[in-house]
């Protein structure tokens, strides 16, 4: 129905209810004819920021990629950085080696790309060669001869010392005895040691002489023993020098190749030289580890498990693994150990032990010299991971730390590995509110993430964008080995992107949802053995996706159909209107009509928002009610006091109500209740209102229109039913096929309004009316009826106030004058 000029003007033509993509204008048959799009779709701003952030080599210029999940940010950024990384040289290798002076502080060595594994293999081969050579060297005739010469020289000198001491002692009648605990001196006669009882029987003079000799010889014995110790020390030193001399031959032969390979790298060459000195020093101990129970030597099967382990090389990261390019690493589980690395422990005799070979790389190590991609929410929820990342970025180095040690959960031997220099671009992915929260709450964040890469969710709907969109579909189809999409299928997907964006001027570039629709459409096309995916397959996929999620919608429609939810779709009623709301359940949203009612009575100018009073209304909804109250009081009877009490409520609303999109409907219900003019119940209204009566745009316009249409269609379309929407929302209309067909056939209508007066005219069938030169609204207009009622209420309130004041005066006067004023006292008594 189109009542009056407003209705005719307000009807939205069917061709403006959904923008179509013409398949004939696409210029190809299937996506197989297109060159796949290798880049971004409608992301010029993001691409500029990404290029700048990836190229600038300054501290702190790391990137935060803003956008909603499913927008294709990860795929696009990873692809772009992969191309950037291919043009950059691979990073250096980093290895950990033993610190022979302080084993608990392993040393980090940086090597040119690919040389880390070569150093590891070179040292491992040197150790194996040394394990073969040492037993042979120390078992050689030359070594045995020289060792025997040292031992014999020592023994000869030692025997001579004791022989001289024995001769002096014998000359004085004293014997030098060897005991298990050392040497002893005892009196002797006739070449035999005198027993104590015999010695005690000697004359006193002889005993004193013997004791004096023993005391003097005791000093000689001590001197001999000290000299023997000195000789033994000399012997050990000579043996050690001999061992080192012979070990040096074996060590130099074993290390010759690896030393030559790394002689140009001063840092590595110095460490190999340090390892050589340590090998020579510890050769006997290493040899002992190779000797079996029968005294023969054996070659170690695994040098990592022998005394030679201290000379191994732990390759932490190798740039050669990146295939000749800088690494692009995505860490999906950014815990502290996964980020900065960890130190593993092994159980040994009831305790946990570790060494430099048990140091493991983290994501920072693997991404060093390249790019590291992390989800912001994930790293923020991991204990100490966020602080560790900021430290690495600020200090430019990676420090391996244990969460258990930081929290004092483990007390055992651990390591303090030397930090490794860090120079990588870190890219965080997160929603916009996460970015802004970090800017506000973390003072370090703006200093280490200076580049914001803002991904838009939509792109302008132009011919050029559609062409790129088709190429993007071609890329997805080719990458995932889908059937090609014909031009009707592409057009349908383009319209679906416009519907996701809820805009006739923009297309959604949330590639996750687009790719999912393509996958499902491809599945249906294959089931039908089709050669290409067409519009029918895409439409069927759309319908199937809704079918899987729309159980709550069906229950809502059933509640209306069975009269459980009271929603009228014909007739008229005073103070009652159909409002529209959107229910969001996860990724699925649908519109639903709600009855809004208003009641009015004489009062002191109070508008009661029942939703707010019961704490079911949110702040934006309460703001909308206050705005319409401001419009009402400023627009009608401005010279009269507001003299009504009114209440507004969403009937049968048992959850929270938020948003101001019902403020036009609430105003119309309130105006109807004041004027006593009924409103059409075959129309539903949505729109936000300002204090000047302008109708403002709202969200979810497609879901709201379709929601009321489905309720009306369930009861039978009359041709009079429709929805009133803000004129500024017409550009957002992308209605589904069923609603669009009904509108095109004239069985359902969408009206667009810019002022609240237009809504009143459509709902009442009467002109709203504008103030004339006399300052009054025209007779018979809706606004005149509202103002007349408000003035009547004001007069009634004034009259009641005067009567109440007169009654009070009468009661007071009667008490003072005993009824001197006739009638007045009576009215006062009975008023």
Secondary structure, 3 states (H helix, E strand, C coil): CCCHHHHHHHECCHHHCCCCCCHHHCCCCEHHHCCCCCCCCCCHHHHHHHHHHHHCCCCCECEEEECCCCCCHHHHHHHHHHHHHHCCCCCCEEEEECCCCCCCCCEEEEECCCHHHHHHHHHHHHHHHHHHHHHHHHCCHHHHHHHHHHHHHHHHHHHHHHHHHHHHHHHCCEEEEEECCEEEEEEEECCEECCHHHHHHCCHHHHHHHHHHHHHHHHHHHHHHHHHHHHHHHHHHHHHHHHHHHHHHHHHHHHHHHHHHCCCCHHHHHHHHHHHHHHHHCHHHHHHHHECCCCCECCCCCHHHCHHHHHCCEEEECHHHHCCCCCEEEECCCCHHHHHCEECCEEECCEEECCHHHEECCHHHHHCCCEEEEEHHHHHCCCCHHHHHHHHHHHCEECCCCHHHHCCCCCCCCCCCCCEECCCEEEEEECHHHHHHHHHHCCCHHHHECEEEECCCEEECCHHHHHHHHHHHHHHHHHCCCCCEEHHHHHHHHHHHHHHHCCCCEEECCHHHHHHHHHHHHHHHHHCCCCCECHHHHHHHHHHHHHHHCHHHHHHHHHHHCCCCCCCCCCEEECEEEEEEEEEECCEEEEEEEEEEEEEEECCCEEEEHHHHCCCECHHHHHHHHHHHHHHHHHCCCCCCCCEEEEEEECCCCCCECCCCCHHHHHHHHHHHHHCCEEECCEEECCEECCCCEEECCCCHHHHHHHHHHHHHHHCCCCCCEEEEEHHHHHHCCCCHHHHHHHHCCCCEEEEECEHHHHHHHHHCCCCCCCCCCCCCCCCCHHHHHHHHHHHHHHHHHHHHHHHHHHHHHHHHHHHHCCCCCCHHHHHHHC
